Amino acid sequence: MSNALSRLSISQSAADRLIEAASAKAQEIGVPMCISVVDESGTLKAFRRMDGAALLSVEIATNKAFTAISFGMATHEWFDFIKNDPPLLHGIVHTPRLVVFGGGYPIREDGQVIGAIGISGGHYSHDMEVAQAAIAALGG
């Protein structure tokens, strides 16, 4: 019996493809974005701040990716998870790096979370649209 875990991790090539696909979709909708891709441990793997993207979006995009990898669920799912639980709703939102609105998604391969993408720069609905386009372009 092994005492070690084996995990899959997003490749640099896949992270770069996510950045390119997200950038293309952001350009298409006319909203400059910050795009963060993290590996399975939540460590930044790739990042782009498009020309004109808000400075605050740098941290938000990275935190969306971190949130998505931390629990293996999209950031927009957090609100539904906590909205009817007052202690959780009022307590967990003070957790550093937790984002509870759309734009962060885990990336899966073979049923395992291998990384995550976080997008920030527009309304969270725009961020979600860009992230979903990037994931679709990756084939997931």
C-alpha positions in Angstrom: 0.0 0.0 0.0 1.4 3.4 -1.0 1.5 6.4 1.4 1.4 8.8 -1.5 -1.4 10.4 -3.5 -1.2 10.8 -7.2 -3.0 13.8 -8.7 -3.4 15.1 -12.2 -2.4 18.7 -12.9 -3.3 21.1 -15.7 -0.6 21.3 -18.3 1.0 24.6 -19.3 -0.3 24.0 -22.8 -3.9 23.7 -21.5 -3.5 26.7 -19.3 -2.2 28.7 -22.3 -5.2 27.5 -24.5 -7.6 28.7 -21.7 -6.0 32.1 -21.7 -6.2 32.4 -25.5 -9.8 31.2 -25.7 -10.9 33.5 -22.9 -9.1 36.5 -24.4 -10.8 35.8 -27.8 -14.3 35.7 -26.2 -13.6 38.8 -24.1 -12.6 40.7 -27.3 -15.7 39.4 -29.1 -18.0 40.8 -26.4 -15.9 44.0 -26.0 -15.0 43.6 -22.3 -11.3 43.6 -21.3 -10.7 40.9 -18.7 -8.3 39.5 -16.3 -7.9 35.7 -16.7 -6.3 33.5 -14.1 -5.6 29.8 -14.4 -4.5 27.8 -11.3 -3.2 24.2 -11.0 -4.8 21.5 -8.8 -3.2 23.0 -5.7 -4.5 26.6 -6.3 -1.1 27.9 -7.4 -1.2 30.4 -10.3 -0.2 28.6 -13.6 -1.1 31.3 -16.2 -2.4 34.9 -16.1 -3.4 37.7 -18.5 -4.5 41.2 -17.9 -5.9 42.4 -21.1 -5.4 46.1 -22.1 -8.0 48.2 -20.3 -8.9 45.5 -17.7 -9.5 47.0 -14.3 -6.7 46.7 -11.8 -9.0 45.3 -9.1 -9.9 42.5 -11.5 -6.4 41.1 -11.2 -7.0 39.9 -7.6 -10.7 39.0 -8.2 -9.9 36.7 -11.2 -7.2 34.9 -9.2 -9.4 34.5 -6.2 -12.2 33.2 -8.4 -9.9 30.5 -9.7 -8.7 29.7 -6.2 -12.3 29.4 -4.9 -13.2 27.1 -7.7 -10.3 24.8 -7.1 -10.7 24.9 -3.3 -14.0 23.1 -3.3 -14.2 21.8 -6.9 -17.3 23.9 -7.6 -18.0 27.0 -9.7 -18.0 30.3 -7.7 -21.7 31.1 -8.6 -22.8 27.9 -6.9 -21.5 29.3 -3.6 -24.4 31.8 -3.3 -27.1 29.1 -3.6 -25.1 27.0 -1.1 -25.0 29.7 1.6 -28.0 32.0 1.0 -30.5 30.1 3.3 -28.0 29.4 6.0 -27.5 32.7 8.0 -24.5 31.7 10.1 -22.7 30.4 7.0 -23.9 33.3 4.9 -22.6 35.9 7.3 -19.5 34.1 8.4 -17.9 32.4 5.4 -18.0 35.5 3.2 -15.3 36.9 5.4 -13.0 34.1 4.4 -10.0 35.5 2.5 -10.0 34.7 -1.2 -13.5 33.3 -1.2 -15.7 34.6 -4.1 -19.4 33.8 -4.1 -20.4 35.2 -7.5 -19.8 34.0 -11.0 -16.7 33.7 -13.1 -14.7 30.9 -11.5 -14.8 27.3 -12.7 -12.9 24.1 -11.9 -11.3 22.3 -14.8 -11.8 18.5 -14.8 -10.2 15.6 -16.6 -11.0 11.9 -16.1 -13.3 12.9 -13.2 -10.5 14.7 -11.3 -10.1 18.5 -10.8 -6.9 19.4 -12.4 -7.1 23.2 -12.2 -9.4 26.1 -12.4 -10.1 29.3 -14.3 -11.1 32.7 -12.9 -12.3 35.6 -15.0 -13.0 39.2 -13.9 -13.5 42.4 -15.7 -17.2 42.7 -16.5 -20.4 42.0 -14.8 -20.2 38.5 -13.4 -22.5 37.2 -16.1 -19.9 38.4 -18.7 -17.2 36.7 -16.6 -19.1 33.5 -16.7 -19.7 33.7 -20.4 -16.0 34.1 -21.1 -15.0 31.3 -18.7 -17.5 28.9 -20.2 -16.2 29.7 -23.7 -12.7 29.0 -22.6 -13.6 25.7 -21.0 -15.6 24.7 -24.1 -12.6 25.5 -26.3 -10.4 23.3 -24.2 -12.8 20.5 -24.8 -14.3 20.3 -21.3 
